[in-house]
């Protein structure tokens, strides 16, 4: 058990059947959803959702980091259709190389 002031590490799960990355925290589900175009070697991240009760814990950032790491490992270009994903990429220049040429964040 973690002390009350130390958050437990998040466990992000890639739910391929639902085309999303997800994490359950305190009984609430947070997600990053995507649309995969494997033929074009690209992925569009279209929604990041974290319940209001969980906001401010860095859950969205962890989800997006995991999703982008997966895209990179798969050799996929990223199209950030979700404003949070676009903002994350702007704040993390080391991920910009993943952008789909016309999908600049």
C-alpha positions as CSV (number, residue, x, y, z in Angstrom):
1,X,0.0,0.0,0.0
2,X,1.2,3.5,-0.8
3,X,1.3,6.3,1.7
4,X,-1.6,8.8,1.2
5,X,0.7,11.5,-0.2
6,X,2.4,9.2,-2.7
7,X,0.2,8.3,-5.7
8,X,0.2,4.7,-6.8
9,X,1.7,4.1,-10.3
10,X,-0.8,4.1,-13.1
11,X,-1.3,0.9,-15.1
12,X,-2.3,1.8,-18.7
13,X,-3.9,-0.9,-20.6
14,X,-4.1,-1.0,-24.5
15,X,-7.6,-2.3,-25.3
16,X,-7.0,-3.1,-29.0
17,X,-10.6,-4.4,-29.4
18,X,-12.0,-1.0,-28.3
19,X,-9.2,1.0,-30.1
20,X,-8.2,2.8,-26.9
21,X,-5.8,3.1,-24.1
22,X,-7.4,3.0,-20.7
23,X,-6.7,3.2,-17.0
24,X,-9.0,2.5,-14.1
25,X,-8.5,4.7,-11.1
26,X,-10.6,4.6,-8.0
27,X,-13.3,2.8,-9.9
28,X,-13.4,5.4,-12.8
29,X,-12.3,4.7,-16.4
30,X,-10.1,7.2,-18.3
31,X,-9.3,6.7,-22.0
32,X,-7.5,7.9,-25.1
33,X,-9.3,6.6,-28.2
34,X,-7.9,6.3,-31.7
35,X,-8.7,5.3,-35.3
36,X,-6.0,3.2,-36.9
37,X,-5.3,3.3,-40.6
38,X,-2.7,0.5,-40.8
39,X,-2.5,0.7,-44.6
40,X,-1.4,4.3,-44.4
41,X,0.8,3.7,-41.4
42,X,-1.0,6.3,-39.3
43,X,-3.2,6.7,-36.3
44,X,-5.6,9.5,-35.4
45,X,-6.0,10.1,-31.7
46,X,-9.5,11.5,-31.4
47,X,-10.5,11.7,-27.7
48,X,-9.0,11.9,-24.3
49,X,-11.4,11.5,-21.4
50,X,-10.8,11.7,-17.7
51,X,-13.7,11.9,-15.3
52,X,-13.8,15.3,-13.5
53,X,-13.3,13.7,-10.1
54,X,-9.8,12.5,-11.3
55,X,-8.7,15.7,-13.1
56,X,-5.3,17.1,-12.0
57,X,-3.6,13.8,-11.3
58,X,-1.7,13.5,-14.5
59,X,-3.8,10.6,-15.8
60,X,-4.4,12.1,-19.3
61,X,-0.7,12.8,-19.7
62,X,0.2,9.1,-18.8
63,X,-2.4,7.8,-21.2
64,X,-1.2,10.0,-24.1
65,X,2.5,9.1,-23.3
66,X,1.6,5.4,-23.5
67,X,-0.4,5.9,-26.7
68,X,2.4,7.9,-28.4
69,X,5.0,5.3,-27.3
70,X,2.8,2.6,-28.9
71,X,2.5,4.6,-32.1
72,X,6.3,5.1,-32.3
73,X,6.9,1.4,-31.6
74,X,4.5,0.5,-34.4
75,X,6.1,3.0,-36.8
76,X,2.9,5.0,-37.1
77,X,2.5,8.7,-37.9
78,X,0.2,10.5,-35.6
79,X,-2.7,12.8,-36.4
80,X,-3.8,14.5,-33.2
81,X,-7.5,15.2,-33.7
82,X,-7.9,15.5,-29.9
83,X,-7.0,18.9,-28.5
84,X,-5.3,17.4,-25.4
85,X,-3.1,15.1,-27.6
86,X,-2.2,18.2,-29.7
87,X,-1.3,20.2,-26.6
88,X,0.7,17.3,-25.2
89,X,2.8,17.1,-28.3
90,X,3.4,20.9,-28.2
91,X,4.6,20.6,-24.6
92,X,6.8,17.6,-25.4
93,X,8.9,18.5,-28.5
94,X,10.5,15.0,-28.3
95,X,7.3,13.6,-29.7
96,X,6.8,15.9,-32.7
97,X,8.6,13.6,-35.0
98,X,5.5,11.3,-34.8
99,X,3.2,13.9,-36.4
100,X,1.5,13.0,-39.6
101,X,2.8,15.6,-42.1
102,X,-0.4,17.6,-42.4
103,X,-1.5,17.0,-38.7
104,X,0.9,19.4,-37.0
105,X,-0.1,20.2,-33.4
